[in-house]
Amino acid sequence: MFFKKSIILVILILGFVTIVQAEQSITIDPIGDHKSGDKFNITGSTTIEKCKKIGIEIFPQAYWDETSAYAKVNNTGRVKFRELAATADDIHPPGINLVRYNADGTQSYQTFDISKEHLNTVVPVQKGQKGELRWTADINKNDNGTPFAPGKYHVNIWDASNQVDHPGAIMPNGWNILNQTIYPSTALVNVWDPKNQKEMEYAQFTITN
């Protein structure tokens, strides 16, 4: 009888742990619309106690939609951008390949223009007076140092605590768009290592004239 009670207790404990983990999340406050050239904030909170940094990546909505459509061919999902050099000595490539990692182990490629309206940044998570974990990102300019042009934009948000910065790298992250997960740039040799997988949250906003 004692053995049976012990098993039941272990199951209940495991179930409780699963529930607690499932409730850990990152949330994004409504972003709203903003005028071109204006500085604005993207803010949110997290219940992930070990989350120290939040990653934020912004694309034009149409650019992300095209990326997503290519990723979903044959229910594949996993894609990553890879730089294209015009010559071996060219350190400023004219474009990039979007690489799709197919389920059969093969790779497919589609050439993309480098997005002029892209931003990849990381911000710290800070604890408030009541113990809440909040984060905020000041947004004004894209990776090129210019204000975002008018249009609709897509935002990816994730736990970037273990992310490693690669200066000069163009869109270094990988994504499993079917599962809405990201594989941020780290020191891992294999970007698709399961230890590197983080859940993503999506948001949208509009820049007006």
N, C-alpha and C positions, 0 to 999 in steps of 0.2 A: 504494500500500500504506500509506504514511504517513497519507494522508487517511482511509482506512478505519479505521486504528488510532485516529486522533484522534476519529472519530465514536463508536467503541466506548467510548473513555475518557470522553467527555462523557456518554454514556448511563449509564455506571456511576456517574459522579459525581452526576448528577441523581437516579438511583435511590437512592443513598446519602442524599442530602439529604432525599428524600421519606420514607425510612424513619426518619431522625432526627426529622423533624417529626411523623410519625405517633406516635412514642413519647412526645412531650411531652403531659403530662396533669396533671390535678389529682385527687388521691385523698382520700377521706374515711375517717377511722377509724370503727369501729363506735361508735354513739352510746349504744345501750342504753336502758333504761327509767329514768325518774326520777320522784320524787314531786313533786306540785304545791307550788310555793313554794321548792323546792330550786334552788340555783345549780349549773349544770353546764357543761361545755365541749364544743364541737364542734371537733374538730381534724383536721388532715390535712397533706398535703404536696403539692408540685408539682415537676415537672421543667421547667417553663417559666421559663427564665432571666430573661426580661424581665417576668415577673409580679411586680408590686409590691403588689397588693392583691387580696384574695379577697372576692367578694360572697356574702352568705348571705341567703336569703329563706325564711321559714317560713310555711306555711299549714296549717290543719286538713286532714287527708288527704281528707275528704269534699269540702271546698271545692275543692281542687286536682283531684280526680277529676271534679267537675262542670265545672270550667273546661276540662279536657282533653277531655271528651266533646263539649262545644260546639265546641271548636277543630277536632275531627276530622271534623265533618260535611262530606261531599263531599270528603274528603281535603284540606281547606284548611290547617289547622295554625296559621296566624298569628292571634294574639289579643292585645289590649291593653285594659286597663281605662281608662275615661274617666269623670271625675267628672260627677255630675248635680247641678245647683243647683236648689233649689226656686224661687228668684226670682233676678233679675239681681244683686241686692245680697247674696245669701246666700253667705257664704264658708265655710259648713260644710254641704256638700251631704248630703242624707239617704241617698244611695245612689250607685251607680256603674253604668255600662253596661259590659258586656263586649262589645267590638267585635271581630267576626270579619272578617278581610280575605279575601274570597273570591277564587278563582282568576280569575274573570271581571272583576275590578276593582270589584265592588260590595262594600258593607259590610252586615253584619247585626248586630243588637243584641239583647242580653238583659240585663234589669235584675237586678243582684245586690245583696244587702245587703253593706255594708262589713264585712269580716271583723274581728271583735273580737280574734281570736287570730292576728294577723299581725305579722311582724317582718322588716324590711329593714335590713341593716347591712353595713358593710364593715370588714375587719380587715387589718392589714399582714402581708406575707410577710417572715419573718425567716430569716436564714441561720444554721444551727447551727455548732458547732465543727468538724464533719466536712464542712462545705460543703453540707449538705442544706438545702432550702428548706421551712420549716415554717410553719404558720399555726394560730392558735387563737382561738376566739370564746367569750367568757363569756356564757352564756345564762341569763337568769332571768325577765325581764319582756318583754312584747310591746310593740308601738308605743304602746299606751295606758298603759303604765307599770304594768301589773298582771301578776302571775304567770300563766303559762300554765295554763289549766284542764285537768283530766284529759281525755285523749283521744289519738287517733293523729294524728301530724303528718308532713307532707311537707316536705322541705328541698331547695332548689335551691342549687347551688354553681357559681361561674364566676370567670373572670379579670376583675376589676373595675378593672384598672390605669387605664383611660381613662374610668372612670365619673365623672359629674358629679352632685353632690348637688343635689336640688331640694327645699329645706325645705318641709314641709307638703304635698307631693304624695302622693296616695294611690296606692300600688302603681304607680309610674311606669314599670316595665319592660314590654317586649313580649316575647312568646315565640313561637317556631315549635315547637309541641309535637310535631309529626310528626317533625321532624329533631332534637329535643332540643337546641335552641339558644336562646339568649337575646339580646335586643337591649336592653342596659341603658341607663338614662337618660344621655345625653351632651349635648354642645352641638350635635350634628348636627341639622339641620332635619328630615331624614327619618330617623325611628327605624329604618326598615327598610333603611337603607343597608348594603350588604354589608360595608363596613369596620367596621360596628358589631356584627357577628355574633360571638358567642362560644359555644363548646360548654358545655353544662350537665352537671353530674353530679347524680344524685338520691340522697337518703338518707331514711330514716324513723326516727322514734322515738316512744315512748309516754310520756305523763305519767299517772301513777297517782294515786289519792287519797292 
